[in-house]
Amino acid sequence: MRPMGSLSIVNCRVFDGEAGELRDGPVHVVDGRITAVGDAAAPAGEVLDAHGGTVVPGLIDAHFHAYGIGLDLVGIESRPPTYVALAGARRLAAALQRGFTTVRDVAGGDPGLAAAIDEGLLPAPRYLYTGAALSQTGGHGDSRPAETDLCGCHAHMNEVVDGVDALRHAVRDRFRRGAHAIKIMASGGVVSPTDPIRVPQYSAEEIRAVTEEATRRGSYVAAHAYSPEAIRHAVENGVRSVEHGNLMDRATAELMAERGAFLVPTLATYDAMDRRGDEVGLSAVGQGKNREVLDAGREAVRLARAAGVRIGFGTDLMGGLEDEQLEGLRLQTEVEGVLAALRAATSVNADLLGRPDLGRVAPGCAGDLLVLAGDPLQDPELVWTQDRKVIQNGRLLTP
């Protein structure tokens, strides 16, 4: 993602990622970095007329799956790495066109795909990955049905690792391979075949081994967790990012706030699976689990907000459901309003990632921007429609 020269966006208003009101532009970007906002200095280089539209930070999806090419987990792990990487590249390119200029892949990714993106071999968002998520035997990442011992040949999205020593080795190797953070499965899930959705997974000693290694590396751990028991088990043992969290209660939300843990809700995936489960091959068991958490996800966001938890944004869309990515912003807007949803997908996610240079329109920040056709605070539909111009690293990607 090499920056190119300079770009000035004129005749625009600006949502900076945080403020509750828009400010005046223009926005100037030089060599991939924002140099000025609201500076009336004459523009230099390429000039983009926003025609009264609004510049917002590039969106961040903090729960993305490049390798989530379907809902059949055994099928994914059985595919050759070349196929999965090429299919993942297509998913990344589509996300970028929707305006997601950064994604955090919390169950997949590897240094080969990351290098290809960095070298500009394929169009993609900024790509932060965890490598395969860590799962206990019989946990959410164990794709084997109860009646068979067959398993995929690879660990594209999930790897079954048990025991403190084995987990320490797995975490260290992920950081050796360039992982941004570590993902663990701390409760059952919708698409996994053998685990009840509420039951906590991994022992306290195992989770602490993972979080201690990540902390020592200056990183953090994200945990798939639904129930109060699983969320508490994860957060008390050092997890910083709770993924989904649909079934949380008030006491658990208060614990998260006390410990400084973030919530990354993924409302889009439950809504999409409820409507399109048969289309994408979601099993009857999976559809039943999905109904258990569908409506609870909205209440979890409300509980987290009341407790003072910082709330980010993610989608968790697998297979053909990827085209619902922007619908996640609509759903989160319905729960919290457009300002909170925009902050979640920009500055809050940037803070979760430890990247203050992302998710904001301010001098020194990355030139990852969207130009919307109007004022999203007055017309929220602009946030989840495709009518936008995408700028990545100071380069206009869409005409």
C-alpha positions in Angstrom: 0.0 0.0 0.0 2.3 2.7 -1.2 1.2 6.3 -0.8 1.1 8.5 -3.9 1.8 12.3 -3.8 -0.8 14.5 -2.2 -4.6 14.7 -2.2 -6.9 17.6 -1.1 -10.6 17.0 -0.5 -12.4 20.3 -0.8 -16.0 21.5 -0.4 -16.6 19.0 2.4 -17.6 18.7 6.0 -15.7 16.4 8.4 -16.6 13.8 11.0 -13.3 13.3 12.8 -14.2 9.9 14.4 -15.1 11.3 17.8 -16.9 14.7 17.8 -20.6 14.8 18.0 -20.8 17.4 15.3 -19.2 18.0 11.9 -16.5 20.5 11.2 -15.5 22.3 8.0 -12.9 20.9 5.6 -10.8 20.8 3.5 -8.7 17.7 4.3 -5.1 17.5 3.0 -3.2 14.2 2.7 0.5 14.0 1.8 2.4 10.8 1.3 -0.3 8.8 2.9 -0.8 10.9 6.0 -3.3 13.6 6.9 -1.4 16.9 7.2 -4.2 19.4 7.8 -7.9 19.6 8.4 -9.9 22.8 8.0 -6.8 24.6 6.7 -7.7 27.1 4.0 -4.3 26.8 2.3 -4.4 26.3 -1.4 -4.7 22.6 -2.3 -1.8 20.9 -3.9 -1.6 17.8 -6.1 -4.8 15.9 -6.8 -8.0 17.7 -5.8 -11.3 15.9 -5.0 -14.4 18.0 -4.8 -16.8 16.4 -2.3 -19.7 18.6 -3.5 -20.8 19.3 0.1 -20.4 15.7 1.2 -18.8 14.5 4.4 -15.3 13.0 4.9 -15.3 10.3 7.6 -12.4 8.0 8.7 -12.1 4.7 6.8 -14.2 2.0 8.5 -12.6 -0.7 10.7 -14.1 -4.2 10.9 -12.6 -5.7 14.1 -14.1 -9.1 13.5 -13.4 -10.2 10.0 -12.6 -13.6 8.5 -10.7 -13.5 5.2 -10.5 -17.3 5.2 -14.2 -17.7 6.2 -15.2 -18.9 2.7 -18.1 -20.9 4.0 -19.9 -22.3 7.0 -18.4 -25.8 6.6 -15.4 -25.6 9.0 -14.1 -29.0 8.0 -14.4 -28.1 4.4 -12.4 -24.9 5.0 -9.6 -26.7 6.7 -9.5 -29.4 4.0 -9.0 -26.9 1.2 -5.5 -26.3 -0.2 -3.9 -23.2 1.2 -3.6 -21.6 -2.2 -7.3 -21.8 -2.8 -8.2 -20.4 0.6 -5.8 -17.5 0.2 -7.1 -16.6 -3.3 -10.7 -16.8 -2.1 -9.7 -14.7 1.0 -8.1 -12.1 -1.3 -11.4 -11.7 -3.1 -13.2 -11.2 0.2 -10.7 -8.6 1.3 -11.0 -6.7 -2.0 -14.8 -6.6 -1.6 -14.5 -5.3 1.9 -12.2 -2.5 0.8 -14.7 -1.4 -1.9 -17.4 -1.1 0.8 -15.2 1.3 2.7 -13.5 -0.9 5.2 -9.9 0.3 5.0 -8.8 -1.8 8.0 -9.8 -5.2 9.1 -8.8 -7.3 12.1 -8.9 -11.0 11.1 -9.6 -12.9 14.3 -9.4 -16.4 13.0 -6.9 -16.7 10.2 -4.3 -14.8 8.3 -0.6 -15.6 7.8 2.6 -13.7 6.8 2.3 -14.7 3.2 -1.1 -13.0 2.7 0.1 -10.1 4.8 3.2 -9.7 2.7 1.2 -9.8 -0.6 -1.0 -7.0 0.7 1.9 -4.9 1.9 3.6 -5.3 -1.5 0.5 -4.2 -3.3 0.0 -7.5 -5.0 -3.7 -7.4 -4.3 -6.2 -4.7 -3.3 -7.1 -5.1 0.4 -7.7 -3.2 3.6 -4.9 -2.8 6.1 -4.7 -6.3 7.4 -4.1 -7.2 11.1 -4.4 -10.9 11.8 -4.3 -13.3 14.7 -3.5 -16.5 12.8 -5.7 -19.5 13.5 -7.9 -19.1 16.6 -6.9 -21.4 19.5 -9.6 -23.9 20.6 -9.7 -26.7 23.2 -10.6 -30.2 22.1 -14.3 -30.2 21.5 -14.4 -26.4 21.6 -15.8 -23.9 19.2 -12.8 -24.3 16.9 -13.0 -28.1 16.8 -14.9 -28.7 13.6 -15.2 -32.5 14.0 -18.8 -33.8 14.4 -19.3 -36.2 17.3 -19.8 -39.2 15.1 -16.5 -38.9 13.2 -12.8 -38.4 13.9 -12.1 -37.0 10.4 -10.5 -33.5 10.5 -9.2 -31.1 7.9 -5.5 -31.1 7.0 -4.8 -27.5 7.8 -5.3 -24.8 10.4 -6.6 -21.9 8.2 -9.1 -20.6 10.8 -8.8 -22.7 13.9 -6.3 -24.9 15.6 -7.0 -27.3 18.4 -4.4 -26.8 21.2 -4.7 -28.2 24.7 -2.5 -27.6 27.8 -0.5 -24.7 29.2 2.9 -25.6 27.5 1.3 -26.3 24.1 -0.6 -23.0 24.3 2.5 -21.0 25.2 4.4 -22.5 22.2 1.4 -21.7 19.9 1.2 -18.1 21.0 4.9 -17.5 20.7 4.9 -19.0 17.2 2.0 -16.8 16.1 3.9 -13.7 17.2 6.9 -15.0 15.4 4.8 -15.1 12.3 3.6 -11.5 12.6 0.3 -11.9 14.5 -1.3 -8.6 15.7 -3.0 -10.3 18.6 -4.2 -13.8 19.7 -7.7 -15.2 19.5 -9.1 -17.9 21.7 -12.4 -19.7 21.9 -13.8 -19.3 25.4 -17.3 -20.6 24.9 -19.4 -22.6 22.5 -20.6 -21.2 19.2 -23.3 -21.2 16.6 -21.5 -23.2 13.8 -19.5 -25.6 15.9 -21.2 -29.1 16.1 -20.5 -30.5 19.6 -20.3 -27.7 22.2 -23.2 -26.0 24.1 -23.1 -22.3 23.5 -23.0 -21.2 27.1 -20.3 -23.4 28.5 -16.9 -21.8 29.3 -13.9 -23.2 27.5 -10.2 -23.6 28.4 -9.2 -23.7 32.0 -8.1 -20.6 33.9 -4.5 -21.7 33.8 -4.7 -22.2 30.0 -6.2 -18.7 29.4 -3.7 -17.1 31.7 -0.8 -18.7 29.8 -2.1 -17.1 26.6 -2.8 -13.7 28.1 0.6 -13.6 29.9 2.5 -14.4 26.7 0.5 -11.8 24.7 1.0 -9.1 27.4 4.7 -9.8 27.5 4.8 -9.2 23.8 2.9 -5.9 24.2 -0.2 -7.3 22.6 -3.6 -8.7 23.8 -6.1 -11.5 23.6 -9.5 -11.6 21.9 -11.9 -14.2 23.1 -15.0 -15.6 21.5 -17.5 -15.7 24.4 -21.3 -15.6 24.7 -22.5 -16.3 28.2 -21.8 -14.4 31.4 -19.9 -17.4 32.7 -17.6 -17.5 29.7 -17.1 -13.7 29.5 -16.2 -13.5 33.2 -13.9 -16.5 32.9 -12.1 -14.8 30.0 -11.9 -11.3 31.4 -10.8 -12.4 34.9 -7.9 -14.2 33.3 -6.7 -11.3 31.3 -8.7 -11.2 28.0 -9.0 -7.6 26.6 -11.4 -8.0 23.7 -14.7 -9.9 24.1 -16.1 -11.0 20.8 -19.9 -11.3 20.4 -20.9 -11.3 24.1 -24.6 -11.7 23.3 -25.8 -13.3 26.5 -24.0 -11.0 29.0 -25.7 -9.7 32.1 -25.3 -6.4 33.9 -22.8 -7.8 36.4 -20.6 -9.1 33.6 -20.8 -5.8 31.8 -19.7 -4.0 34.9 -16.8 -6.4 35.3 -15.7 -5.7 31.7 -15.8 -2.0 32.4 -13.8 -2.4 35.6 -11.1 -4.4 33.8 -11.0 -2.1 30.7 -12.2 -4.8 28.3 -13.8 -3.9 25.0 -16.9 -5.5 23.5 -16.9 -6.3 19.8 -20.6 -7.0 18.9 -21.3 -8.8 15.6 -25.0 -8.2 15.1 -24.7 -8.6 11.3 -24.0 -12.3 11.4 -26.9 -13.4 13.5 -29.4 -11.3 11.5 -28.0 -12.7 8.2 -28.0 -16.3 9.4 -31.5 -16.0 10.6 -32.7 -14.9 7.2 -30.3 -16.8 5.0 -29.3 -19.9 7.0 -30.7 -22.4 4.6 -29.1 -20.6 1.6 -25.6 -20.9 3.1 -26.0 -24.4 4.5 -26.3 -23.6 8.2 -27.2 -26.8 10.0 -30.4 -27.3 12.0 -28.3 -27.3 15.2 -26.6 -24.1 14.1 -29.9 -22.4 13.3 -31.2 -23.3 16.8 -28.1 -21.9 18.4 -28.4 -18.8 16.3 -32.0 -18.2 17.5 -30.7 -18.4 21.1 -28.4 -15.4 20.6 -30.1 -13.4 17.9 -32.1 -10.9 19.8 -29.9 -11.0 22.9 -27.0 -9.3 21.0 -28.9 -6.0 20.9 -29.5 -6.1 24.7 -25.9 -6.9 25.3 -24.9 -3.7 23.5 -27.3 -1.8 25.7 -26.0 -3.4 28.9 -22.4 -2.7 27.9 -23.1 0.9 27.2 -24.9 1.4 30.5 -21.9 -0.1 32.3 -19.4 2.1 30.5 -17.8 -0.6 28.4 -16.1 0.6 25.2 -18.0 -0.9 22.3 -16.4 -1.5 18.9 -17.8 -3.0 15.7 -17.4 -6.3 13.9 -19.3 -8.5 11.5 -18.1 -12.2 11.6 -19.7 -12.9 8.2 -18.9 -16.3 6.6 -19.2 -17.4 3.1 -21.8 -15.7 0.9 -23.0 -13.7 3.9 -20.1 -11.3 3.4 -22.3 -8.9 1.3 -24.1 -8.0 4.6 -21.0 -6.2 6.0 -22.5 -2.7 5.8 -25.8 -4.0 7.3 -23.9 -4.4 10.5 -23.7 -0.7 10.8 -27.4 -0.3 10.2 -28.1 -2.8 13.0 -25.8 -1.1 15.4 -27.3 2.2 14.5 -30.7 0.9 15.3 -29.5 0.0 18.8 -27.3 3.0 19.7 -27.8 5.7 17.1 -25.6 6.7 14.2 -23.0 8.6 16.1 -22.2 5.7 18.4 -22.1 3.3 15.5 -19.7 5.5 13.6 -17.4 6.0 16.6 -17.5 2.2 17.1 -16.3 1.5 13.6 -13.7 4.2 13.6 -12.0 5.6 16.7 -13.1 3.0 19.2 -11.9 0.2 17.0 -8.7 2.0 16.5 -8.1 2.3 20.2 -8.9 -1.4 20.6 -6.2 -2.2 17.9 -3.7 0.1 19.6 -3.5 2.2 16.5 -4.3 5.9 17.3 -3.3 6.7 13.7 -6.3 5.0 12.4 -10.1 5.7 12.7 -9.7 9.5 12.9 -9.4 12.5 10.6 -6.6 14.5 12.2 -3.1 15.6 11.3 -0.7 12.7 11.5 -3.3 10.0 11.0 -3.4 7.6 8.1 -5.0 8.9 4.9 -7.7 6.2 5.0 -11.0 8.1 4.4 -14.5 7.9 3.0 -16.4 10.6 1.2 -20.1 10.2 1.8 -22.7 12.1 -0.4 -24.2 14.0 2.5 -24.4 14.4 6.3 -24.5 11.0 8.0 -25.6 12.4 11.3 -28.7 13.8 9.6 -29.1 10.9 7.0 -27.8 7.7 8.7 -28.5 5.6 5.6 -25.4 7.1 4.0 -23.4 5.0 6.5 -24.6 1.6 5.1 -25.2 2.4 1.5 -22.6 1.8 -1.2 -22.6 5.4 -2.4 -19.2 6.5 -1.3 -15.7 7.3 -2.4 -12.9 5.2 -0.8 -9.5 6.7 -0.2 -6.7 4.4 1.1 -3.3 5.7 2.1 -4.1 8.9 0.3 -5.1 7.3 -2.9 -8.6 7.6 -4.4 -9.7 4.0 -5.1 -13.3 4.6 -6.4 -14.1 7.2 -9.1 
